Amino acid sequence: MSAKVKWDGDVRFQGTTGSGFDVTIDGELKQGPRPMELMLLGLGGCTSYDVVGILKKTRQDVVDCVAEIDAKRSDGVPAVFTDIHVKFVVTGRNLKEKHVERAVKLSAEEYCSASLMLEKGGVNITHSYEIVEVE
């Protein structure tokens, strides 16, 4: 896995992933996400990938999954994350709560590399979920 980040003037940078995707990263000018926001997106993508995959393997009829992420940072420098809460809103047909709960737990405790890495760095990560039924 690799990435490249190139300064693009002011507090703006151009990031390129090893798989060929580009993203503008911005510190203050609102021309792209800030670096710490990208970390939250990475966490959300990683854990959502796990949750949806686990639910599909248990033959749950998932039609949508949204990870709503709230984070707190320390006041000092460096302003690291201290607490992160991930709330999954899982939408589907006849979803079984025990499967959703298990999927969230497995992602948090065994599969999500981003969650586990942040927790080893001292970040308190909590999870919750909401199930939305559709016809």
Secondary structure as the mmCIF struct_conf table of DSSP 4:
data_model
#
loop_
_struct_conf.conf_type_id
_struct_conf.id
_struct_conf.beg_label_comp_id
_struct_conf.beg_label_asym_id
_struct_conf.beg_label_seq_id
_struct_conf.end_label_comp_id
_struct_conf.end_label_asym_id
_struct_conf.end_label_seq_id
STRN STRN1 ALA A 3 TRP A 7
BEND BEND1 GLY A 9 GLY A 9
TURN_TY1_P TURN_TY1_P1 ASP A 10 VAL A 11
STRN STRN2 ARG A 12 THR A 17
TURN_TY1_P TURN_TY1_P2 GLY A 18 SER A 19
BEND BEND2 GLY A 20 GLY A 20
STRN STRN3 ASP A 22 ASP A 26
BEND BEND3 GLY A 27 GLY A 32
HELX_RH_AL_P HELX_RH_AL_P1 PRO A 35 LYS A 57
TURN_TY1_P TURN_TY1_P3 THR A 58 ARG A 59
STRN STRN4 ASP A 61 ARG A 73
BEND BEND4 ASP A 75 PRO A 78
STRN STRN5 PHE A 81 ARG A 93
BEND BEND5 ASN A 94 ASN A 94
HELX_RH_AL_P HELX_RH_AL_P2 GLU A 97 LEU A 106
HELX_RH_PI_P HELX_RH_PI_P1 SER A 107 TYR A 111
HELX_RH_AL_P HELX_RH_AL_P3 SER A 113 LYS A 120
TURN_TY1_P TURN_TY1_P4 GLY A 121 GLY A 122
STRN STRN6 ASN A 124 GLU A 133
#
